[in-house]
Amino acid sequence: MEKVFLTETRQRWLLLLLTAFTFFILLGSRALNEPDEGRYSEIAREMIETGDWVVPHLWYLPHLDKPPMTYWLVAVSMKWFGQNEWAARLPLALAGCGGVWAVWLLGCSVGGRRVGFWSALILQTSLLYFVMARMLTTDMFLTLFNTWAIYFFWRSWQSLNSEVRNRKSEFFSWHLAGWVAIALGFSAKGPIALAIPLAALAVLVIYRWKSFAAKKLLWSGLVVGLVLFLILVLPWFLVVFRRVPESFHYMTLGQAAGHLLGTTIKDRKGSLFYFFGILAVGLLPWTWLLGWLWRRAYWCGLDPKSKDGWVLLNTMTIFTFALFSFSQAKLPPYILPIFPALAVMLAWRFFGGEPAAKPVAALAWRFCLGGALLLPAFFPLAVVYAFHNPLPGWMKWQTPVAAGIILFVLWLARKWKPSACTALTVALVLLSLVVTVAEIPLFQNNLKRNSTLKPLGLTLRVNCRPGDVIVCWGQLPEGLPFYAYPAISATSRPYFGDMNLAQVPFEFPGNQKRLGDLLLPDESALVHLLAENHRIWIAGFNDEVEHFLQNHPATPLTLVTNVGQWKLFVNR
């Protein structure tokens, strides 16, 4: 397989085309899901609408759970390409491509061109990385900037151990580039962006402490880098602390310290072994190779330079995995930053040539090949048994057909070499992912609390007239204004009732006071509102509106549309 692509130029073009296909195909085909995608896209949209690009707002209330980098990137994209799903996810796709580029460079640096090539392919075909490059959260941006920081620090480390004439300037160039990447990651996700690269660098320094001769230069780089980091990061925080006085206490003690101590965790619990399952599924189809990744014979055969790279990548992986495993907050995307390091280690271990430790069992490569089609095989089952949705007639055959193809491919490749198995695995994974991405929109309106709010928002946009009143009841539909604007806008804000005031955006100090009369204290306030001479639209969650109607049967409300657990009612 590899003999077809003999030149470096052809290899780069192939990687470029595959990467563009992976991250841009059907990018805008799925509507935005609640709550994360709805929240991030709405905050970005409000930046454009209000012109306030400094203080993020959600439903026109200050929202300072995270720094603004993600909101800025999405807002710029929508400013250029319009208010749509494709534009909202474009920064994610670019971040996915940027992570692949960084992994390619890192793989080339530690193990050569072949390692870089396979590192990039393994990363972009890993299930969790592919999914999060299409799911609007901050995790992909953290992964992107952390990967670049590790690459820059690795290059600066190499310059420290070289005898080139301009070693000092080369070190500072790479090292400060790493700090810029950390600052960008911090501006997207917060302190974790600082912790991961510095922990990896610290362990590497400790490992080489006795034989490391450039300690003074390294300490100088760390001091200058920290100053550069503060120069890049502090201005936004200082401006926000001045404009919104409550933000300092909220962001430092409420968010940063609260996440560390577990006092701000909501619906994110999990056991100590939570992320083992996430890693096993998220790394598919390459999970089967992990059993052969860490072998003593392989480590003993590495030269000193390679051992430095192996220590750096392993520390990035193990530290991040352990940190989130012991943390009280657990969500699947949290361990995404370890995937670039794992991709490089897998490619380095199995495609880097010498040292040749014990070969991987042939069965593991067959499992990888079969795992490439697991997603389309199990997706129909998940639709039926996890989401309780009926399948189209043609889709009922997808699981047995995929299973048959898996068996046929395994039989066909029974004597293939690992490189041939890996190449076919990449092709089948991309095909599987595209098929599943094309199928998801068929069921996006039938999810539960994660369903899109697009049908509700479009109904309000089309039917809501001047003078109409909108009420959100039971739970905040975070992304509703994204689709409902201008029915919901800065000058046409809805009422809120029966809400959990300990959740966003009500939890931020002063937000309840900022809402004033828009925050309905009880059901009687809604009854009074319905008695006025207005057409009232009520966006309700689950059965909260039905419970209200049971308590007030004389109140006339008509169900207009529903999607997932969300329902839209009108009184006339």
C-alpha positions in Angstrom: 0.0 0.0 0.0 2.7 2.5 1.0 4.7 1.9 -2.2 2.1 3.8 -4.2 2.9 7.0 -2.3 6.7 7.1 -2.6 7.2 10.8 -2.5 6.7 13.1 0.5 4.7 15.5 -1.7 2.2 12.9 -2.6 1.9 11.8 1.0 1.2 15.4 2.1 -1.5 15.9 -0.6 -3.2 12.7 0.4 -3.2 13.7 4.0 -4.5 17.2 3.2 -7.4 15.8 1.1 -8.3 13.1 3.7 -8.2 15.7 6.5 -10.4 18.2 4.6 -12.9 15.4 3.8 -12.9 14.2 7.4 -13.7 17.5 9.0 -15.8 19.4 6.4 -18.0 16.7 4.9 -21.7 17.4 6.0 -20.5 19.8 8.6 -23.7 21.8 8.8 -26.1 18.9 8.1 -27.1 18.6 11.8 -29.0 21.2 13.8 -27.5 22.5 17.0 -28.1 20.3 20.0 -29.0 21.3 23.5 -27.5 22.4 25.8 -23.9 23.0 24.9 -24.1 23.8 21.2 -27.2 25.9 21.8 -25.4 27.9 24.6 -22.1 28.5 22.8 -23.7 29.5 19.5 -26.2 31.8 21.2 -23.5 33.6 23.2 -21.6 34.2 19.9 -24.8 35.4 18.2 -25.5 37.9 21.0 -21.9 39.3 20.6 -22.8 40.1 17.0 -26.3 41.4 17.8 -25.3 43.6 20.8 -21.8 44.6 19.6 -20.4 43.7 23.0 -17.4 41.4 22.3 -15.8 41.8 25.8 -18.4 40.4 28.2 -20.1 37.2 27.0 -23.9 37.2 27.5 -26.4 34.4 27.5 -30.0 35.4 27.0 -28.7 39.0 27.4 -27.3 38.3 30.9 -23.6 38.1 31.8 -22.2 34.6 31.4 -18.7 34.2 32.6 -18.3 30.4 33.2 -15.4 30.3 30.7 -13.0 32.7 29.0 -14.2 34.1 25.6 -11.9 32.5 23.0 -14.5 30.0 21.8 -17.3 32.6 21.6 -15.0 34.9 19.7 -14.1 32.3 17.1 -17.7 31.3 16.5 -18.9 34.9 16.4 -16.3 35.8 13.8 -17.2 32.8 11.7 -21.0 33.7 11.8 -20.1 37.3 11.1 -18.4 36.3 7.9 -20.5 33.3 6.8 -24.0 34.0 8.3 -26.0 32.7 11.2 -26.2 28.9 10.4 -24.9 25.6 11.7 -22.1 25.4 9.2 -20.7 28.7 10.3 -21.1 27.9 14.0 -19.1 24.7 13.6 -16.5 26.0 11.1 -14.0 26.9 13.9 -14.3 23.4 15.3 -13.5 21.9 11.9 -10.5 24.2 11.6 -9.4 23.3 15.1 -9.7 19.6 14.2 -7.5 20.2 11.1 -5.1 22.3 13.2 -4.7 19.4 15.7 -4.0 17.0 12.9 -1.4 19.3 11.5 0.3 19.7 14.9 0.3 15.9 15.4 1.8 15.4 11.9 4.6 17.8 12.8 5.1 16.3 16.2 5.2 12.8 14.8 7.7 13.8 12.1 9.9 15.4 14.8 10.0 12.4 17.1 9.9 9.5 14.7 10.3 10.7 11.1 7.9 11.3 8.2 6.3 7.9 8.3 5.4 8.3 11.9 4.0 11.8 11.2 1.8 10.5 8.4 0.2 7.7 10.4 -0.1 9.9 13.5 -2.3 12.3 11.6 -4.4 9.5 10.2 -4.9 7.7 13.5 -5.9 10.9 15.2 -8.5 12.1 12.7 -10.1 8.6 12.5 -10.4 8.2 16.3 -14.1 8.3 17.2 -14.1 10.8 20.0 -11.8 13.2 18.1 -14.0 13.1 15.1 -17.2 13.6 17.1 -15.8 16.5 19.1 -14.7 18.2 15.9 -18.4 18.5 15.1 -19.7 19.2 18.6 -19.6 22.9 19.6 -17.8 22.9 23.0 -14.4 24.2 24.3 -12.7 20.8 24.4 -11.5 20.8 20.8 -9.9 24.2 21.1 -8.2 23.1 24.4 -6.9 20.0 22.6 -5.7 22.1 19.6 -3.7 24.6 21.6 -2.3 22.0 24.1 -1.1 19.9 21.2 0.7 22.9 19.6 2.2 23.8 23.0 3.6 20.3 23.4 5.0 20.4 19.9 6.7 23.8 20.5 8.0 22.7 23.9 9.4 19.6 22.3 11.2 21.6 19.6 12.6 24.0 22.3 13.8 21.0 24.3 15.6 19.7 21.2 17.3 23.0 20.8 18.5 22.9 24.4 20.2 19.6 23.7 21.8 20.6 20.4 25.2 22.2 19.8 24.0 24.7 17.2 25.5 28.2 17.3 22.3 30.1 17.8 20.9 27.7 20.3 19.6 30.4 22.6 17.6 32.3 20.1 16.2 29.0 18.7 15.2 27.9 22.2 13.4 31.1 23.0 11.6 31.1 19.6 10.1 27.7 20.2 9.6 28.0 23.9 7.7 31.3 23.7 5.6 29.9 20.9 4.6 27.2 23.4 3.5 29.9 25.9 1.4 31.7 23.2 -0.3 28.4 22.6 -0.9 27.9 26.3 -2.4 31.5 26.5 -4.8 30.7 23.7 -5.8 27.5 25.3 -6.3 29.3 28.6 -8.5 31.8 26.9 -10.7 29.0 25.7 -10.9 26.6 28.6 -9.1 28.1 31.6 -6.3 26.8 34.0 -6.3 23.2 32.6 -4.6 24.6 29.4 -1.7 25.7 31.6 -1.5 22.5 33.7 -1.2 19.9 31.0 1.8 21.2 29.0 3.7 22.4 32.1 3.3 19.0 33.8 4.6 17.2 30.7 7.6 19.6 30.5 8.3 19.3 34.3 8.4 15.5 34.3 10.8 15.6 31.3 13.1 18.0 33.2 13.0 15.9 36.3 13.7 12.8 34.2 16.8 14.4 32.6 17.8 16.5 35.6 21.2 14.9 36.2 22.3 15.0 32.6 20.6 18.3 31.7 23.2 21.1 31.3 21.0 24.0 30.2 19.0 24.5 33.4 19.7 28.3 33.6 18.5 28.8 30.0 15.4 26.8 30.7 14.5 28.7 33.9 15.0 32.0 32.0 12.6 30.7 29.3 10.0 29.8 31.9 10.1 33.2 33.5 9.9 35.1 30.2 7.2 32.7 29.0 5.1 33.3 32.2 5.4 37.0 31.7 4.3 36.7 28.1 1.4 34.5 29.2 0.2 37.1 31.7 0.5 39.9 29.1 -1.7 37.9 26.7 -4.3 36.6 29.2 -4.7 39.2 31.9 -6.1 42.2 29.8 -9.5 40.5 29.1 -9.9 39.5 32.8 -9.0 42.9 34.1 -11.5 44.6 31.7 -14.2 42.2 32.7 -13.5 42.5 36.4 -13.9 46.3 36.0 -17.0 46.2 33.9 -18.8 43.4 35.9 -17.7 43.8 39.6 -19.3 40.4 40.6 -17.1 38.6 38.0 -13.9 38.4 40.0 -15.4 36.5 42.9 -17.5 34.3 40.6 -14.7 33.3 38.2 -11.9 32.8 40.8 -13.7 31.3 43.8 -16.9 30.2 42.1 -15.5 28.6 38.9 -11.8 27.9 39.2 -11.7 26.9 42.8 -15.2 25.5 42.7 -14.3 23.0 39.9 -11.1 22.0 41.7 -13.0 21.3 45.0 -16.1 19.9 43.3 -18.5 22.5 44.7 -19.8 23.6 41.4 -20.3 20.2 39.8 -23.7 19.6 38.4 -24.8 16.3 36.8 -21.2 15.4 36.0 -20.5 12.6 38.5 -18.7 9.4 37.6 -16.6 6.7 39.2 -12.9 6.5 39.3 -12.9 4.2 36.3 -15.3 6.4 34.2 -12.7 7.4 31.6 -11.5 3.9 31.0 -14.7 3.2 29.1 -14.6 6.5 27.4 -11.1 5.8 26.2 -12.0 2.3 25.0 -14.9 3.6 22.9 -13.4 7.0 22.0 -10.2 5.6 20.5 -11.9 3.1 18.3 -10.9 1.5 16.0 -7.4 1.8 17.4 -8.2 0.8 21.0 -7.0 -2.8 20.4 -3.4 -1.6 20.0 -3.2 -0.2 23.5 -2.3 -3.6 24.9 1.0 -3.5 23.0 1.8 0.2 23.4 3.7 0.1 26.7 6.3 -2.7 26.6 9.5 -2.7 28.5 11.5 -4.2 25.6 10.4 -1.2 23.4 11.4 1.3 26.0 14.8 -0.3 26.5 15.5 -0.1 22.8 15.0 3.6 22.4 17.9 6.0 22.2 18.1 9.0 24.7 16.5 11.5 22.4 13.6 9.1 21.7 13.2 8.4 25.4 12.8 12.1 26.0 9.9 12.2 23.4 8.3 9.1 24.9 8.4 10.6 28.4 6.9 13.9 27.2 4.0 12.2 25.4 3.4 9.6 28.1 3.2 12.4 30.7 0.8 14.4 28.7 -1.4 11.3 28.4 -1.1 9.9 32.0 -1.3 13.2 33.8 -4.4 14.3 31.9 -6.1 11.0 32.3 -5.3 10.7 36.0 -6.3 14.3 36.7 -9.8 14.0 35.3 -10.2 10.5 36.7 -9.7 11.8 40.2 -11.7 15.0 39.5 -15.3 15.0 40.6 -16.4 16.5 37.3 -16.6 13.9 34.5 -17.8 14.3 31.0 -16.6 12.3 28.0 -14.8 15.1 26.1 -12.6 16.0 29.1 -9.9 13.4 28.1 -9.8 14.6 24.5 -6.4 16.3 25.0 -4.7 12.9 25.4 -5.8 11.7 21.9 -3.1 13.6 20.0 -0.4 12.1 22.2 -1.8 8.6 21.9 -2.0 9.0 18.1 1.7 9.9 18.0 2.7 7.1 20.3 0.7 4.5 18.4 2.2 5.6 15.1 5.7 5.8 16.6 5.4 2.4 18.3 4.0 0.5 15.3 5.3 2.4 12.2 8.5 3.9 13.4 10.8 1.1 12.5 13.5 0.3 15.1 13.6 -0.7 17.8 11.6 -3.8 17.0 10.1 -5.0 20.2 7.8 -8.0 20.2 5.4 -7.6 17.2 1.8 -6.9 17.8 -0.4 -10.0 17.5 -1.9 -10.2 14.1 -5.3 -10.6 15.7 -5.1 -7.0 17.0 -4.8 -5.6 13.5 -7.8 -7.6 12.4 -9.7 -6.2 15.4 -8.8 -2.7 14.3 -10.0 -3.5 10.8 -13.3 -4.9 12.1 -13.7 -2.0 14.5 -13.8 0.4 11.6 -17.4 -0.7 10.9 -18.7 -1.0 14.5 -20.3 2.5 14.4 -22.7 1.9 11.5 -23.3 -1.6 12.9 -24.4 -0.4 16.4 -25.9 3.0 15.5 -29.4 1.5 14.5 -29.4 -0.4 17.8 -28.6 2.7 19.7 -31.4 4.5 17.9 -33.9 1.9 18.9 -32.8 0.8 22.4 -31.2 4.0 23.8 -33.2 6.7 22.1 -36.4 4.7 21.6 -36.9 5.9 18.0 -38.3 3.8 15.2 -36.1 3.0 12.2 -36.8 3.6 8.5 -37.3 0.3 6.7 -34.0 0.4 4.9 -32.1 1.1 8.0 -33.2 -2.1 9.7 -30.8 -4.0 7.4 -27.8 -1.8 8.3 -26.7 -3.9 11.3 -26.7 -7.3 9.6 -25.1 -5.8 6.4 -22.4 -4.1 8.4 -21.7 -7.3 10.4 -21.5 -9.3 7.1 -19.0 -6.8 5.7 -16.9 -7.0 8.9 -16.7 -10.8 8.6 -15.8 -10.6 4.9 -13.1 -8.0 5.4 -11.6 -10.0 8.3 -11.5 -13.1 6.0 -10.0 -11.1 3.1 -7.3 -9.5 5.2 -6.3 -12.6 7.1 -2.7 -12.6 5.6 -2.3 -8.8 5.1 0.6 -6.9 6.6 -0.2 -4.3 9.4 0.3 -1.3 7.0 -2.3 -2.7 4.6 -4.7 -3.4 7.4 -4.2 0.1 8.8 -4.8 1.7 5.4 -8.0 -0.1 4.8 -9.0 0.6 8.4 -8.7 4.4 7.7 -10.8 4.1 4.6 -13.5 2.1 6.3 -13.6 4.4 9.3 -14.1 7.5 7.2 -16.8 5.8 5.2 -18.5 4.7 8.5 -18.3 8.1 10.0 -19.8 9.8 7.0 -22.6 7.3 6.8 -23.5 7.9 10.5 -23.2 11.7 10.2 -25.6 11.5 7.3 -28.1 9.5 9.3 -28.1 11.5 12.5 -30.3 14.3 11.2 -33.1 11.8 10.7 -33.4 11.4 14.5 -32.2 14.8 15.8 -35.8 15.9 16.6 -36.5 12.8 18.6 -33.8 13.0 21.3 -34.7 13.9 24.8 -33.2 16.8 26.6 -30.3 17.0 24.1 -32.7 17.5 21.2 -32.3 20.5 18.9 -34.6 23.5 19.5 -34.7 24.4 15.8 -38.4 23.5 15.2 -39.5 25.6 18.2 -37.3 28.5 17.2 -38.4 28.6 13.6 -42.0 28.4 14.6 -41.5 31.5 16.8 -39.6 33.3 14.1 -42.3 32.8 11.6 -45.4 33.2 13.7 -44.6 35.6 16.5 -45.9 39.1 15.9 -45.1 42.4 17.5 -47.0 42.6 20.8 -46.8 38.8 21.4 -45.2 37.6 24.7 -42.9 34.6 25.1 -42.5 32.7 28.3 -39.9 30.0 29.0 -41.2 27.6 31.6 -39.5 24.7 33.5 -36.0 24.9 32.1 -34.0 27.4 30.0 -34.0 26.5 26.3 -30.4 27.8 26.0 -30.1 27.9 22.2 -33.7 29.0 21.4 -32.8 32.6 20.5 -30.3 31.4 17.9 -33.2 30.1 15.8 -36.0 32.4 17.1 -34.3 35.8 16.5 -35.8 38.4 16.0 -38.8 37.1 18.0 -36.3 36.9 20.9 -33.9 39.8 20.9 -32.2 42.4 23.2 -35.4 44.5 22.8 -37.9 41.6 22.9 -36.9 39.4 25.9 -39.1 36.6 27.3 -40.4 35.9 30.7 -38.9 33.0 32.8 -40.8 30.9 35.3 -40.4 27.7 37.3 -36.6 27.7 36.7 -33.8 26.3 38.8 -32.1 29.6 39.8 -28.9 27.7 40.7 -28.2 27.1 37.0 -27.0 29.3 34.2 -27.5 32.1 33.6 -29.5 32.8 36.8 -26.7 31.7 39.1 -24.3 34.5 38.1 -24.4 37.2 40.8 -26.9 40.0 40.0 -28.5 38.2 37.0 -31.8 37.6 38.8 -31.9 41.3 39.7 -31.1 42.2 36.1 -34.2 40.3 35.0 -36.5 42.2 37.2 -40.2 41.6 36.4 -39.2 39.1 33.6 -38.5 36.5 36.3 -42.0 35.1 37.3 -42.0 34.1 41.0 -44.8 31.4 40.8 -47.6 30.0 38.8 -50.0 32.8 39.8 -47.8 35.3 38.0 -48.1 33.2 34.8 -51.9 33.0 35.3 -52.0 36.8 35.7 -49.9 37.2 32.5 -52.2 34.9 30.6 -55.2 36.9 31.7 -53.8 40.0 29.9 -54.8 40.9 26.3 -51.7 39.4 24.7 -51.0 36.3 22.6 -48.7 34.2 24.9 -46.2 31.7 23.6 -44.9 29.2 26.2 -41.7 27.1 25.6 -41.9 24.4 28.2 -39.7 21.5 29.2 -40.9 18.0 29.7 -44.4 18.0 31.3 -44.0 21.2 33.3 -46.6 23.1 31.3 -49.1 20.1 31.6 -48.6 20.2 35.3 -49.4 23.9 35.3 -52.6 23.2 33.2 -53.6 20.6 35.7 -53.4 23.1 38.5 -55.2 25.8 36.4 -57.6 23.9 34.1 -59.4 27.1 33.1 -56.3 28.4 31.4 -56.6 27.9 27.6 -53.3 26.7 26.0 -52.8 24.9 22.7 -49.9 22.7 21.8 -48.3 24.0 18.6 -45.2 21.8 18.2 -42.9 19.7 20.2 -39.4 18.3 19.8 -37.7 15.9 22.2 -38.8 17.0 25.7 -39.5 20.6 24.6 -43.0 21.8 23.7 -44.4 25.1 22.4 -47.8 26.3 23.5 -49.9 29.3 22.6 -53.0 30.7 24.3 -54.8 32.0 21.1 
